[in-house]
Amino acid sequence: MLAVNFLGPYALLPNADDTPLLLGTHKSWQPGLYLWTFLYNKAHRINFVACCPKNIATRHKEHVNEFLDGARRFYQIADLQSGVLTDAYAPGDGQDKFIENFGTGLDQLSLMRIFFAPLDESPEMLARLTSAVVAHLHRLGGRAADWLDVEPISYDPASYAQPLTIRLGRPAFIASLPDEMHL
């Protein structure tokens, strides 16, 4: 059994509720798995799942640059707070729409909460864990899939030589994330 213990929530930008900043957290400067979430109905809803085999904090500095460069999607804040993901801007919408919605993108970055699990595992294992969590959320359908900004992934446990059970620990309620997964 592999323990995947998430830490968080953390924020990328200073925020109204004084959530600690990810880049100011020593443990984020190592490899692992991470989740982007938005708080809705007292639960963190997963919006993005990824891994970084080198350094979670450095990868998030790159993610912030992607937002600032228009390479990431922004959501309408009022809709987001009502539980619906409505694009305010998507890559390819053009510079005018990006400029018009730039403040919305910064607001989104301030609202986003990150959970991460430091894991000293191979890049292949981190990718397997990421794929399994994304596939699980898409299989659930409904809000679990609707909140994701990740394309559906096909995950077949038979593709791996060894079966694996992971135990998912977290310090706050993350909707649709099970306690245990059999991969």
Residue pairs with C-beta under 8 A, 6 or more apart in sequence:
1 165
1 166
1 167
2 121
2 164
2 165
2 166
2 167
3 166
3 167
3 169
4 33
4 117
4 119
4 129
4 166
4 167
4 168
4 169
5 117
5 169
5 170
6 33
6 35
6 115
6 116
6 117
6 168
6 169
6 170
6 171
6 174
7 25
7 27
7 115
7 116
7 117
7 118
7 171
8 35
8 113
8 114
8 115
8 116
8 170
8 171
8 172
9 19
9 37
9 44
9 113
9 114
9 115
9 172
10 19
10 20
10 21
10 22
10 25
10 28
10 113
10 114
10 115
10 116
11 19
11 20
11 21
11 22
11 110
11 112
11 113
11 114
12 21
12 22
12 23
12 60
12 63
12 64
12 109
12 110
12 112
12 114
13 21
13 106
13 109
13 110
14 21
14 110
15 110
15 111
16 110
19 113
22 28
22 56
22 57
22 60
22 114
22 116
23 57
23 60
23 61
25 57
27 116
27 118
28 56
28 57
28 60
28 116
28 118
29 55
29 56
29 57
29 58
30 55
30 56
30 118
30 120
31 51
31 52
31 53
31 54
31 55
31 56
31 118
31 119
31 120
31 121
31 126
32 51
32 52
32 56
32 116
32 117
32 118
32 119
32 126
33 49
33 50
33 51
33 116
33 117
33 119
33 126
33 129
33 130
33 133
34 49
34 50
34 51
34 52
34 56
34 59
34 60
34 114
34 115
34 116
34 117
35 44
35 46
35 48
35 49
35 114
35 115
35 116
35 133
35 174
35 177
36 46
36 47
36 48
36 49
36 112
36 113
36 114
37 44
37 45
37 46
37 47
37 112
37 113
37 114
37 115
37 174
38 44
38 45
38 47
38 80
38 111
38 112
38 113
38 147
39 45
39 111
39 113
40 80
40 81
40 83
41 83
42 173
43 173
43 174
43 175
44 113
44 115
44 172
44 173
44 174
44 175
45 83
45 143
45 147
45 175
45 176
46 137
46 144
46 147
46 148
46 174
46 175
46 176
46 177
47 85
47 112
47 147
47 148
47 149
48 148
48 149
48 150
49 130
49 133
49 134
49 137
49 148
49 150
50 59
50 130
50 150
51 126
51 127
51 129
51 130
52 58
52 59
52 126
53 122
53 123
53 126
56 116
56 118
60 114
63 72
64 109
66 72
67 74
67 105
67 108
67 109
68 105
70 89
70 91
70 95
70 98
71 91
72 91
72 105
73 87
73 89
73 90
73 91
73 149
74 87
74 88
74 89
74 90
74 101
74 104
74 105
74 108
75 85
75 86
75 87
75 88
75 104
75 108
76 86
76 87
76 88
76 104
77 88
77 104
77 107
77 108
77 111
79 85
79 86
80 86
80 108
80 111
83 143
85 146
85 147
85 149
88 101
88 104
88 105
89 97
89 98
89 100
89 101
89 104
89 105
115 170
115 172
115 174
119 125
119 126
119 129
121 129
128 160
128 164
128 183
129 166
129 183
131 153
131 155
132 155
132 166
132 181
132 183
133 177
133 181
134 148
134 150
134 152
134 153
134 155
135 152
135 153
135 154
135 155
136 155
136 176
136 178
136 181
137 144
137 145
137 148
137 176
138 144
138 145
138 148
138 152
138 153
140 176
143 175
143 176
144 175
144 176
145 152
155 183
157 163
157 182
157 183
160 183
163 182
163 183
164 182
164 183
165 180
165 181
165 182
165 183
166 180
166 181
166 183
167 179
167 180
168 177
168 178
168 179
168 180
168 181
170 177
